[in-house]
């Protein structure tokens, strides 16, 4: 294995992921790509993945509402 490949593999083993099927954090790429989100810097961040996603979705929904409403009263 080349040095770059080994470094990448080592780094992947130290990153946390969130398994969207089980709802559990995982150290390293254990689950299939379609069942995980991340990487996260810590177990805590991975545990909070759903909370973070919900907060971001609320922000994006509000931004979309503002975008769609822009100019509505300018006729």
Long-range contacts (C-beta under 8 A, 24 or more apart in sequence): 12-39, 15-39, 15-40, 15-41, 16-40, 16-41, 16-42, 16-43, 16-45, 16-46, 17-46, 18-46, 18-47, 18-49, 18-50, 23-50, 25-49
